[in-house]
């Protein structure tokens, strides 16, 4: 029997399960990595995402060769053709692949008729296995993240004193919502100059005859584990100590604030979740860092990241089609070209995505997703755009984050209420409203902020549905206090914005 290993593009770790299963015979085990030009044409991916993945794959192939593996690296129109040729040339009788993170790719693997046995090795890039998560979820009435996070803290003994959380409480999120007042002394991010391999990929993407999005240069992301570790070390040393208070703040010209910038590397396998979490925990104990900062960061990795991955594999296969509010409005053109909107918050965020393929979690949730939710955009179109646009986007990341958390299209499987807000939230947590042509306080009139009239129109259209969400009842009572004439004007503003002359989207 001859075993071969196919390393997928988001499994770039020398200890990943398929490679680890053959580690004692590495000189005898052929390895293949494949760039499929056809696969990347399924969406108009951000150019920097393509550069990141392909350059990281090429660097990883070199790392494996240096470690003594025999590595083939192929670029082709599809995965299947070079894979078959390699299997036949090497006489492979068993192909080992670490279980893909994304459901569609798992289905693809099972659909191809390979000339050898296919063995999927359980994925070891996450702390919770699919079975672990399923067992936890099946014994609960609801699967809200907070309870999952607490279970993870206890299971892995992180920031714990025996059975109790360090500091006497599980969650310090209330300490981490300061608005950006005064001058903020934000630490510089760690960026890298493209080496020869990355420059070649940049040229390939530039000359590619397929649809893409965003700017390819300047490309500043790391593409190796060594560089990813530099980003981690810098975050722990220079950003984590003051990460917490302003993690929800948004400031013009500040692309990264105190955020870690680790998700692209975690999602490629260049970093592993436990090493990231333990580094933060060790910094807390060794340097007496602020607990709310450290706990807030650990919650993002141990809580949200693990939870989103577990939930993605737990929910039914039709989850991507969820549309609780029956929203069908098409994605506006300005999502693809930021210069086509004069809403400053959206322009600043979307322009940043165009140039970096990145925006932090509040920009994604409370600017982009919030607008999509209250404006009634199609959840499926919004999710596709998120998957296309972001450097750290994959199917397992975006389905639950966008469909569930951002748009509440799953009806509350993931979140306890919709993350809907008017311009008052954006004005509180950013400086975007200061230089906008719209008035942050107006709900009607020529200068009314679309976030305002869409927010109240959303509550009005879906009042019956939202009434069942206990946390929304207080907010909905404000509709009763609004004069009928103003509510009618709000409804008309929303219809006019979409170019609709009549009708009401009943929820």
C-alpha positions as CSV (number, residue, x, y, z in Angstrom):
1,X,0.0,0.0,0.0
2,X,1.3,3.5,-0.9
3,X,-0.2,6.3,1.1
4,X,-0.3,9.9,-0.3
5,X,-1.5,13.1,1.5
6,X,-3.3,16.0,-0.1
7,X,-2.8,19.1,2.0
8,X,-5.6,21.6,1.4
9,X,-5.0,25.4,1.3
10,X,-6.4,26.1,4.8
11,X,-4.5,23.3,6.5
12,X,-1.0,24.7,6.5
13,X,0.4,23.1,9.7
14,X,3.1,20.5,10.0
15,X,1.2,18.8,12.7
16,X,-2.2,18.7,10.9
17,X,-3.9,15.4,11.2
18,X,-3.2,13.8,7.8
19,X,0.5,14.7,7.9
20,X,0.7,13.6,11.5
21,X,-0.7,10.2,10.7
22,X,2.3,9.6,8.4
23,X,5.0,11.4,10.4
24,X,6.9,8.2,11.1
25,X,7.3,7.5,7.4
26,X,7.6,11.0,5.9
27,X,10.5,10.2,3.5
28,X,8.2,7.6,1.9
29,X,5.0,9.6,1.8
30,X,4.3,11.8,-1.3
31,X,2.5,15.1,-0.6
32,X,0.5,17.2,-3.0
33,X,-0.9,20.8,-2.9
34,X,-3.0,22.1,-5.7
35,X,-4.1,25.6,-6.8
36,X,-7.3,25.4,-8.7
37,X,-8.0,28.3,-10.9
38,X,-11.5,27.1,-11.5
39,X,-12.3,26.9,-7.8
40,X,-11.4,30.6,-7.2
41,X,-13.8,31.6,-10.0
42,X,-16.8,30.5,-8.0
43,X,-16.8,33.9,-6.4
44,X,-15.0,37.2,-7.3
45,X,-12.6,36.8,-4.3
46,X,-10.7,39.7,-2.9
47,X,-7.3,39.8,-4.7
48,X,-5.4,39.9,-1.4
49,X,-7.2,36.8,-0.2
50,X,-6.0,34.9,-3.3
51,X,-2.4,36.2,-2.8
52,X,-2.5,35.2,0.9
53,X,-3.7,31.7,0.3
54,X,-1.6,30.9,-2.7
55,X,1.6,32.4,-1.3
56,X,1.1,30.7,2.1
57,X,0.6,27.4,0.3
58,X,3.8,27.8,-1.8
59,X,5.8,28.7,1.3
60,X,4.3,25.8,3.2
61,X,5.3,23.4,0.4
62,X,8.9,24.7,0.7
63,X,8.8,24.2,4.4
64,X,7.6,20.6,4.0
65,X,10.4,19.9,1.5
66,X,13.0,21.3,3.9
67,X,11.6,18.9,6.5
68,X,12.2,15.9,4.3
69,X,8.8,15.4,2.6
70,X,8.4,14.7,-1.1
71,X,6.1,17.5,-2.3
72,X,4.3,18.1,-5.6
73,X,2.8,21.5,-6.2
74,X,0.3,21.9,-9.0
75,X,-1.5,24.8,-10.6
76,X,-4.4,23.7,-12.8
77,X,-7.9,24.6,-13.9
78,X,-9.4,22.1,-11.4
79,X,-8.4,19.9,-8.5
80,X,-9.3,16.6,-10.0
81,X,-7.1,16.5,-13.1
82,X,-3.7,17.0,-11.4
83,X,-4.8,14.9,-8.4
84,X,-5.6,11.9,-10.6
85,X,-2.4,12.3,-12.5
86,X,-0.4,12.4,-9.3
87,X,-2.2,9.4,-7.8
88,X,-1.4,7.3,-10.9
89,X,2.2,8.5,-11.2
90,X,2.9,7.7,-7.6
91,X,1.0,4.5,-7.5
92,X,-1.0,5.7,-4.5
93,X,-3.6,3.2,-3.1
94,X,-4.8,5.4,-0.2
95,X,-5.2,9.1,-0.3
96,X,-5.4,10.8,3.1
97,X,-6.9,14.2,3.5
98,X,-7.6,16.0,6.8
99,X,-11.4,16.5,7.1
100,X,-12.2,19.9,5.4
101,X,-13.6,22.7,7.5
102,X,-16.2,23.5,4.9
103,X,-19.2,21.3,4.1
104,X,-19.2,22.0,0.3
105,X,-15.6,20.8,0.0
106,X,-16.3,17.7,1.9
107,X,-19.2,17.0,-0.5
108,X,-16.8,17.6,-3.4
109,X,-14.3,15.1,-2.1
110,X,-17.0,12.4,-1.8
111,X,-18.3,13.3,-5.4
112,X,-15.0,12.6,-7.3
113,X,-14.3,9.1,-8.5
114,X,-10.7,8.6,-7.4
115,X,-8.6,5.6,-8.5
116,X,-7.7,4.9,-4.9
117,X,-9.2,4.7,-1.4
118,X,-10.0,8.1,0.2
119,X,-9.5,8.4,3.9
120,X,-10.6,11.5,5.8
121,X,-8.6,12.1,9.0
122,X,-10.5,13.9,11.8
123,X,-9.6,17.6,11.7
124,X,-7.3,18.8,14.6
125,X,-7.3,22.6,13.9
126,X,-10.0,23.2,16.5
127,X,-10.3,22.6,20.2
128,X,-13.8,21.1,20.0
129,X,-14.5,18.3,17.6
130,X,-17.9,18.1,15.8
131,X,-18.9,15.3,18.1
132,X,-17.9,17.2,21.2
133,X,-20.0,20.2,20.2
134,X,-23.0,18.0,19.2
135,X,-22.9,16.3,22.6
136,X,-22.8,19.6,24.4
137,X,-25.6,21.1,22.2
138,X,-27.9,18.1,22.5
139,X,-28.2,18.3,26.2
140,X,-29.2,22.0,26.2
141,X,-32.5,23.8,25.6
142,X,-30.6,26.5,23.7
143,X,-27.1,26.7,22.2
144,X,-26.2,30.3,23.0
145,X,-22.5,31.1,22.9
146,X,-22.1,32.3,26.5
147,X,-22.9,28.9,27.9
148,X,-20.5,27.2,25.4
149,X,-17.8,29.6,26.3
150,X,-18.1,28.9,30.0
151,X,-18.0,25.2,29.3
152,X,-14.8,25.7,27.3
153,X,-13.2,27.7,30.1
154,X,-13.8,24.8,32.5
155,X,-13.0,22.0,30.0
156,X,-9.6,23.5,29.2
157,X,-9.0,25.2,32.6
158,X,-8.4,28.7,31.1
159,X,-8.5,31.7,33.4
160,X,-9.8,29.5,36.1
161,X,-9.2,29.1,39.8
162,X,-10.5,25.6,40.4
163,X,-14.1,25.6,39.4
164,X,-14.4,29.4,39.5
165,X,-13.5,32.0,36.9
166,X,-10.5,34.3,37.7
167,X,-11.9,37.6,38.8
168,X,-15.2,36.1,40.0
169,X,-17.1,36.5,36.8
170,X,-17.1,34.9,33.3
171,X,-17.5,37.9,31.1
172,X,-16.1,41.4,31.3
173,X,-17.7,42.6,28.1
174,X,-19.3,45.6,29.8
175,X,-15.8,47.0,30.5
176,X,-14.9,46.8,26.8
177,X,-17.3,49.2,25.1
178,X,-15.7,52.6,25.5
179,X,-16.4,55.1,22.8
180,X,-13.3,56.7,21.1
181,X,-13.0,60.0,23.0
182,X,-10.0,62.2,22.6
183,X,-6.7,61.2,20.9
184,X,-6.1,57.5,20.9
185,X,-2.5,56.3,21.0
186,X,-3.0,53.1,18.9
187,X,0.0,50.8,18.4
188,X,1.3,50.2,14.9
189,X,0.4,46.9,13.2
190,X,3.1,44.4,12.1
191,X,3.2,44.2,8.3
192,X,5.6,42.5,5.9
193,X,7.1,43.3,2.5
194,X,6.4,40.6,-0.1
195,X,9.2,38.3,-0.9
196,X,10.0,36.7,-4.3
197,X,7.3,34.0,-3.9
198,X,4.6,36.5,-2.9
199,X,5.6,38.9,-5.6
200,X,5.2,36.1,-8.2
201,X,1.7,35.4,-6.8
202,X,0.8,39.1,-6.9
203,X,1.7,39.1,-10.6
204,X,-0.3,36.0,-11.2
205,X,-3.4,37.5,-9.6
206,X,-2.9,40.8,-11.5
207,X,-2.8,38.9,-14.8
208,X,-5.6,36.5,-14.0
209,X,-8.4,36.3,-16.5
210,X,-11.1,35.9,-13.9
211,X,-13.3,38.2,-11.8
212,X,-11.9,39.5,-8.6
213,X,-12.5,42.3,-6.1
214,X,-10.4,44.9,-4.2
215,X,-6.9,46.1,-4.5
216,X,-4.0,43.7,-4.6
217,X,-1.3,46.1,-3.5
218,X,0.0,47.1,-1.2
219,X,0.0,43.5,0.1
220,X,1.3,43.5,3.7
221,X,0.0,40.2,5.2
222,X,2.3,37.5,6.5
223,X,2.4,34.2,4.6
224,X,4.4,31.9,6.8
225,X,4.1,30.5,10.3
226,X,7.2,32.5,11.3
227,X,5.6,35.7,10.3
228,X,2.3,34.7,11.9
229,X,4.2,34.1,15.2
230,X,5.7,37.6,14.9
231,X,2.2,39.1,14.7
232,X,1.1,37.0,17.7
233,X,4.1,38.1,19.7
234,X,3.5,41.7,18.8
235,X,-0.1,41.5,19.8
236,X,0.6,39.9,23.2
237,X,3.4,42.4,23.9
238,X,2.1,45.7,22.5
239,X,-1.7,45.4,21.9
240,X,-3.2,43.1,24.4
241,X,-2.4,45.3,27.5
242,X,-4.9,47.9,26.2
243,X,-6.9,45.8,23.8
244,X,-10.1,45.7,25.8
245,X,-11.6,49.1,26.4
246,X,-11.8,50.3,22.8
247,X,-12.2,47.0,21.0
248,X,-15.7,48.1,19.8
249,X,-14.5,51.6,18.7
250,X,-14.2,52.8,15.1
251,X,-12.1,55.7,14.0
252,X,-11.4,57.2,10.6
253,X,-8.0,56.3,9.3
254,X,-7.5,53.6,12.0
255,X,-7.6,50.3,10.1
256,X,-6.7,48.0,13.0
257,X,-7.0,49.9,16.3
258,X,-5.8,47.4,19.0
259,X,-7.1,44.3,17.2
260,X,-5.0,41.2,17.0
261,X,-5.1,40.5,13.2
262,X,-4.6,36.8,13.9
263,X,-7.8,35.4,12.2
264,X,-6.3,35.0,8.7
265,X,-3.4,33.0,10.2
266,X,-5.6,30.9,12.5
267,X,-7.9,30.1,9.6
268,X,-5.0,28.9,7.4
269,X,-3.5,26.8,10.1
270,X,-0.4,28.9,10.5
271,X,-1.4,29.5,14.1
272,X,-3.2,27.1,16.4
273,X,-6.0,28.3,18.8
274,X,-4.6,26.9,22.0
275,X,-1.1,28.5,21.5
276,X,-2.8,31.8,20.9
277,X,-5.0,31.5,24.0
278,X,-2.2,30.2,26.3
279,X,0.0,33.1,25.2
280,X,-2.7,35.6,26.3
281,X,-3.4,33.7,29.5
282,X,0.4,33.6,30.4
283,X,0.7,37.3,29.7
284,X,-2.1,38.0,32.2
285,X,-0.5,36.1,35.0
286,X,3.1,37.0,34.2
287,X,2.6,40.7,33.5
288,X,-0.6,41.4,35.6
289,X,-2.5,42.6,32.6
290,X,-6.0,44.0,32.7
291,X,-8.4,41.0,33.0
292,X,-11.1,42.5,30.9
293,X,-8.7,42.8,28.0
294,X,-7.3,39.3,28.3
295,X,-10.7,37.7,29.0
296,X,-12.3,39.7,26.1
297,X,-9.6,38.4,23.7
298,X,-9.7,34.8,24.9
299,X,-13.5,34.9,24.5
300,X,-13.1,35.7,20.8
301,X,-11.0,32.7,20.2
302,X,-12.2,30.1,22.7
303,X,-15.7,31.4,22.6
304,X,-16.8,32.8,19.2
305,X,-14.4,31.1,16.9
306,X,-14.9,27.6,18.3
307,X,-18.6,28.2,18.7
308,X,-19.1,29.3,15.1
309,X,-17.2,26.3,13.8
310,X,-19.1,23.9,16.0
311,X,-22.5,25.4,15.2
312,X,-21.7,25.4,11.5
313,X,-21.4,21.6,11.6
314,X,-24.3,21.2,14.0
315,X,-27.1,23.0,12.2
316,X,-29.0,21.4,9.3
317,X,-27.6,21.6,5.7
318,X,-30.3,24.1,4.7
319,X,-29.0,26.7,7.2
320,X,-27.5,28.9,4.5
321,X,-31.0,29.4,3.1
322,X,-32.4,30.8,6.3
323,X,-34.3,34.0,5.8
324,X,-36.5,34.7,8.9
325,X,-37.6,38.1,7.8
326,X,-38.1,37.2,4.2
327,X,-35.7,39.9,3.1
328,X,-35.1,40.0,-0.6
329,X,-33.6,43.4,-1.5
330,X,-30.5,43.1,-3.8
331,X,-27.1,44.0,-2.6
332,X,-26.4,47.6,-3.4
333,X,-23.6,48.4,-5.9
334,X,-21.6,50.3,-3.3
335,X,-20.7,47.1,-1.5
336,X,-18.5,46.5,-4.6
337,X,-17.5,50.1,-5.0
338,X,-17.3,52.3,-1.8
339,X,-17.3,55.5,-3.8
340,X,-20.9,54.9,-4.8
341,X,-22.2,55.6,-1.3
342,X,-22.2,59.0,0.6
343,X,-22.9,57.4,3.9
344,X,-19.6,58.0,5.6
345,X,-19.6,55.0,7.9
346,X,-20.3,52.7,5.1
347,X,-17.8,54.4,2.8
348,X,-15.0,54.3,5.4
349,X,-15.6,50.7,6.2
350,X,-16.0,49.5,2.6
351,X,-13.1,51.5,1.3
352,X,-10.9,49.9,4.0
353,X,-12.2,46.4,2.9
354,X,-11.3,47.2,-0.7
355,X,-7.7,48.2,0.2
356,X,-6.9,45.6,2.9
357,X,-9.6,42.8,2.8
358,X,-10.1,43.5,6.5
359,X,-12.4,45.2,8.9
360,X,-12.7,44.5,12.6
361,X,-15.7,42.8,14.2
362,X,-17.8,45.9,15.0
363,X,-17.3,47.3,11.6
364,X,-18.6,44.0,10.2
365,X,-21.4,43.6,12.7
366,X,-22.7,47.1,13.4
367,X,-21.9,48.9,10.1
368,X,-22.1,46.3,7.3
369,X,-24.4,43.6,8.8
370,X,-26.6,46.1,10.7
371,X,-27.2,48.1,7.5
372,X,-28.0,44.9,5.5
373,X,-30.4,43.8,8.2
374,X,-32.4,46.9,8.7
375,X,-32.4,47.7,4.9
376,X,-33.9,44.2,4.2
377,X,-31.1,42.9,2.0
378,X,-31.1,39.3,0.9
379,X,-29.2,37.3,3.6
380,X,-27.8,35.0,0.9
381,X,-26.4,37.9,-1.2
382,X,-24.9,39.5,1.9
383,X,-23.2,36.3,3.0
384,X,-21.8,35.7,-0.4
385,X,-20.3,39.2,-0.4
386,X,-18.8,38.7,3.1
387,X,-17.3,35.4,1.9
388,X,-15.9,37.1,-1.2
389,X,-14.5,40.2,0.5
390,X,-12.7,39.3,3.6
391,X,-9.1,37.9,4.0
392,X,-10.2,35.5,6.8
393,X,-13.5,34.3,5.2
394,X,-14.4,30.7,4.7
395,X,-17.8,28.9,4.4
396,X,-17.7,27.8,8.1
397,X,-16.8,31.3,9.2
398,X,-19.4,33.3,7.3
399,X,-22.5,31.1,7.3
400,X,-23.1,31.4,11.1
401,X,-21.5,34.8,11.5
402,X,-23.5,36.5,8.8
403,X,-26.7,34.4,8.5
404,X,-27.0,33.9,12.2
405,X,-25.3,36.7,14.2
406,X,-25.3,39.5,11.7
407,X,-28.7,39.2,10.1
408,X,-30.7,37.1,12.6
409,X,-31.9,35.2,9.5
410,X,-31.9,31.9,11.5
411,X,-34.6,33.3,13.8
412,X,-32.5,33.1,17.0
413,X,-30.6,29.9,16.9
414,X,-27.4,31.8,17.5
415,X,-28.3,35.2,19.0
416,X,-31.0,36.2,21.5
417,X,-32.0,39.3,19.5
418,X,-31.2,41.0,16.2
419,X,-28.1,43.3,16.2
420,X,-30.1,46.3,14.8
421,X,-29.2,49.9,15.6
422,X,-29.8,53.4,14.4
423,X,-27.2,56.1,13.8
424,X,-27.0,56.9,17.5
425,X,-24.9,53.8,18.1
426,X,-22.6,54.6,15.2
427,X,-22.2,58.2,16.4
428,X,-21.4,56.9,20.0
429,X,-18.8,54.3,18.9
430,X,-17.1,56.1,16.0
431,X,-16.3,59.5,14.5
432,X,-17.9,58.6,11.2
433,X,-20.9,60.8,11.7
434,X,-18.8,64.0,12.0
435,X,-18.0,64.1,8.3
436,X,-21.2,62.7,6.8
437,X,-23.7,64.6,4.6
438,X,-26.6,63.0,6.5
439,X,-27.8,64.2,9.9
440,X,-27.2,61.6,12.6
441,X,-30.3,62.7,14.4
442,X,-32.8,63.0,11.6
443,X,-35.3,60.2,10.8
444,X,-37.2,62.1,8.1
445,X,-36.4,64.9,5.7
446,X,-33.7,65.4,3.0
447,X,-30.8,64.9,5.4
448,X,-32.2,61.9,7.3
449,X,-29.6,59.2,7.9
450,X,-30.6,56.0,6.2
451,X,-29.6,54.1,9.4
452,X,-32.3,56.0,11.2
453,X,-35.3,55.5,8.8
454,X,-34.3,52.0,8.0
455,X,-34.0,51.1,11.7
456,X,-37.5,52.3,12.6
457,X,-38.9,50.9,9.4
458,X,-37.4,47.5,10.2
459,X,-39.0,47.6,13.7
460,X,-42.3,48.6,12.2
461,X,-42.3,46.0,9.4
462,X,-41.4,43.1,11.6
463,X,-43.1,44.2,14.9
464,X,-45.1,40.9,15.2
465,X,-42.0,38.8,14.7
466,X,-39.8,40.9,17.0
467,X,-42.4,41.0,19.8
468,X,-41.6,37.3,20.5
469,X,-37.9,38.3,21.2
470,X,-38.2,39.3,24.8
471,X,-35.3,41.7,24.7
472,X,-37.0,43.7,22.0
473,X,-40.3,44.5,23.7
474,X,-39.0,47.7,25.4
475,X,-37.6,49.1,22.1
476,X,-40.8,48.3,20.2
477,X,-42.9,50.3,22.7
478,X,-41.1,53.4,21.3
479,X,-43.1,52.8,18.1
480,X,-46.3,53.6,19.9
481,X,-44.9,56.9,21.0
482,X,-44.1,58.0,17.4
483,X,-46.6,60.2,15.6
484,X,-48.4,58.5,12.7
485,X,-47.2,61.1,10.3
486,X,-43.6,60.6,11.2
487,X,-43.9,56.8,10.9
488,X,-45.6,57.1,7.5
489,X,-42.7,59.4,6.4
490,X,-40.2,56.9,7.6
491,X,-41.9,54.1,5.7
492,X,-41.9,56.2,2.5
493,X,-38.2,57.1,2.9
494,X,-37.4,53.4,3.1
495,X,-39.5,52.5,0.1
496,X,-38.0,55.4,-1.9
497,X,-34.5,54.4,-1.1
498,X,-35.1,51.0,-2.6
499,X,-37.0,52.5,-5.5
500,X,-40.3,50.9,-4.4
501,X,-43.4,53.0,-4.8
502,X,-45.8,51.0,-2.7
503,X,-46.2,48.0,-0.5
504,X,-44.9,47.0,2.8
505,X,-42.7,44.0,3.7
506,X,-44.7,42.2,6.3
507,X,-42.7,40.2,8.8
